[in-house]
Amino acid sequence: MIAPALVALSLTLSAVPAGPAATAPAAGLAGAHKKDIAMRLVSSAENSSLDWKAQYGYIEDIKDDRGYTAGIIGFCSGTGDMLKLVELYTRRKPGNVLAKYLPALRRVDGTASLKGLAPRFPADWRRAAKDPAFQRAQNDERDRVYFDPAVRRAKQDGLRALGQFVYYDAMVMHGPGADRLSFGGIRKAALAKARPPARGGNEVTYLNAFLDARKAAMRAEEAHEDTTRVDTMQRVFLKNRNLDLRPPLTWKVYGDRYTIKK
């Protein structure tokens, strides 16, 4: 027989309303809505627009010693990721408008050279960007090279959605390498200053250390020395303790103000 006191306790507990949704574990950055928010945040910094889907056809030489920068996360002709993207697109759709540039992309890989690409490549890139197959290829390479590795590493470090975005944005700008100016080197510098949550550290303290290391890496490259995407975007969210990256979000990049309401 259940004691009367336990029955009363059970009835009392069952009558207590469920806690607010905020008490439930928040979805990480890989959830569809949070991923779209991440893409809009990156686009505000990379393209001065929240409409990231309008950037498939973006392409220019921004004079950062990486050749052409193009597409939804800035694939570069000088860093290999643009080459991999066009190779993927060509495997899926042989004879596409960019396939003829593969020899030139292989030759300029690792350099700032536009030889064999200029002046026609940008126009052909914009033509290809209207093809859903090329858009899917950009999405898939973004995920394979940048988004998925960043989110996976952040989860291993015990970071929530904001930390996952901080890693993703760093990987987009600096690349996933291990040298001091790449994502791996930035993370190594942060780990020398603070422990991530997975190692018993404080999440805010660690993310501040990571952003400090990120700013140092940005300032080491002339093309990236403007650090407002850290100072007036990511650091603002962190100061507000918005570790789950919950809207509404308001920030500035390069002096322009943006808001995501939901």
HUMO-V162029 format. One record per residue. N is the residue number from 0. RES is the residue in three letters. SS is DSSP state (2 for helix, 1 for strand, 0 for the rest). OMEGA is omega as a letter, one per 40 degrees, with the letter a starting at -180 (none if undefined). Layout:
BEGIN
n->{N/N}
res->{RES/RES}
ss->{SS/SS}
omega->{OMEGA/OMEGA}
END
This chain:
BEGIN
n->{0/1/2/3/4/5/6/7/8/9/10/11/12/13/14/15/16/17/18/19/20/21/22/23/24/25/26/27/28/29/30/31/32/33/34/35/36/37/38/39/40/41/42/43/44/45/46/47/48/49/50/51/52/53/54/55/56/57/58/59/60/61/62/63/64/65/66/67/68/69/70/71/72/73/74/75/76/77/78/79/80/81/82/83/84/85/86/87/88/89/90/91/92/93/94/95/96/97/98/99/100/101/102/103/104/105/106/107/108/109/110/111/112/113/114/115/116/117/118/119/120/121/122/123/124/125/126/127/128/129/130/131/132/133/134/135/136/137/138/139/140/141/142/143/144/145/146/147/148/149/150/151/152/153/154/155/156/157/158/159/160/161/162/163/164/165/166/167/168/169/170/171/172/173/174/175/176/177/178/179/180/181/182/183/184/185/186/187/188/189/190/191/192/193/194/195/196/197/198/199/200/201/202/203/204/205/206/207/208/209/210/211/212/213/214/215/216/217/218/219/220/221/222/223/224/225/226/227/228/229/230/231/232/233/234/235/236/237/238/239/240/241/242/243/244/245/246/247/248/249/250/251/252/253/254/255/256/257/258/259/260/261}
res->{MET/ILE/ALA/PRO/ALA/LEU/VAL/ALA/LEU/SER/LEU/THR/LEU/SER/ALA/VAL/PRO/ALA/GLY/PRO/ALA/ALA/THR/ALA/PRO/ALA/ALA/GLY/LEU/ALA/GLY/ALA/HIS/LYS/LYS/ASP/ILE/ALA/MET/ARG/LEU/VAL/SER/SER/ALA/GLU/ASN/SER/SER/LEU/ASP/TRP/LYS/ALA/GLN/TYR/GLY/TYR/ILE/GLU/ASP/ILE/LYS/ASP/ASP/ARG/GLY/TYR/THR/ALA/GLY/ILE/ILE/GLY/PHE/CYS/SER/GLY/THR/GLY/ASP/MET/LEU/LYS/LEU/VAL/GLU/LEU/TYR/THR/ARG/ARG/LYS/PRO/GLY/ASN/VAL/LEU/ALA/LYS/TYR/LEU/PRO/ALA/LEU/ARG/ARG/VAL/ASP/GLY/THR/ALA/SER/LEU/LYS/GLY/LEU/ALA/PRO/ARG/PHE/PRO/ALA/ASP/TRP/ARG/ARG/ALA/ALA/LYS/ASP/PRO/ALA/PHE/GLN/ARG/ALA/GLN/ASN/ASP/GLU/ARG/ASP/ARG/VAL/TYR/PHE/ASP/PRO/ALA/VAL/ARG/ARG/ALA/LYS/GLN/ASP/GLY/LEU/ARG/ALA/LEU/GLY/GLN/PHE/VAL/TYR/TYR/ASP/ALA/MET/VAL/MET/HIS/GLY/PRO/GLY/ALA/ASP/ARG/LEU/SER/PHE/GLY/GLY/ILE/ARG/LYS/ALA/ALA/LEU/ALA/LYS/ALA/ARG/PRO/PRO/ALA/ARG/GLY/GLY/ASN/GLU/VAL/THR/TYR/LEU/ASN/ALA/PHE/LEU/ASP/ALA/ARG/LYS/ALA/ALA/MET/ARG/ALA/GLU/GLU/ALA/HIS/GLU/ASP/THR/THR/ARG/VAL/ASP/THR/MET/GLN/ARG/VAL/PHE/LEU/LYS/ASN/ARG/ASN/LEU/ASP/LEU/ARG/PRO/PRO/LEU/THR/TRP/LYS/VAL/TYR/GLY/ASP/ARG/TYR/THR/ILE/LYS/LYS}
ss->{0/0/0/2/2/2/2/2/2/2/2/2/2/2/2/0/0/0/0/0/2/2/2/0/0/0/0/0/0/0/0/2/2/2/2/2/2/2/2/2/2/2/2/2/2/2/2/0/0/0/0/2/2/2/2/0/0/0/1/1/1/0/0/0/0/0/0/1/1/1/0/0/0/0/1/1/0/0/0/0/2/2/2/2/2/2/2/2/2/2/2/2/0/0/0/0/0/0/2/2/2/2/2/2/2/2/2/2/0/0/0/0/0/0/0/0/0/0/0/0/2/2/2/2/2/2/2/2/0/0/0/2/2/2/2/2/2/2/2/2/2/2/2/2/2/2/2/2/2/2/2/2/2/2/2/2/0/0/0/0/2/2/2/2/2/2/2/2/2/2/2/2/2/2/0/0/0/0/0/0/0/0/2/2/2/2/2/2/2/2/2/0/0/0/0/0/2/2/2/0/0/0/2/2/2/2/2/2/2/2/2/2/2/2/2/2/2/2/2/0/0/2/2/2/0/0/0/2/2/2/2/2/2/2/2/2/2/2/2/0/0/0/0/0/0/0/0/0/1/1/1/1/1/0/0/1/1/1/1/1/0/0}
omega->{i/a/i/a/i/i/a/i/a/i/a/a/a/a/a/a/i/i/a/a/a/a/i/i/a/i/i/a/a/i/a/a/a/i/i/i/i/i/i/i/i/a/i/i/a/a/a/a/i/a/a/a/i/a/i/a/i/i/i/i/a/i/i/i/i/a/i/i/a/i/a/i/i/i/a/i/a/a/i/a/i/i/i/i/a/i/i/i/a/i/a/a/a/i/i/a/i/a/a/a/a/i/i/i/i/a/a/a/a/a/i/a/i/a/a/i/i/e/a/a/a/i/i/i/a/i/a/a/i/a/i/i/i/i/i/i/i/i/a/i/i/a/a/a/a/a/a/i/a/a/i/a/a/i/i/i/i/a/i/a/i/i/i/i/i/i/a/a/i/a/i/a/a/a/a/a/a/a/a/a/i/a/a/i/i/i/i/i/i/a/i/a/a/i/i/a/a/i/i/a/i/a/a/i/a/a/i/i/i/a/i/i/i/i/i/i/i/a/i/i/a/a/a/a/i/a/a/i/i/a/a/i/a/a/i/i/a/i/i/a/i/a/i/i/a/i/e/i/i/a/i/i/a/i/i/a/a/i/i/a/a/none}
END
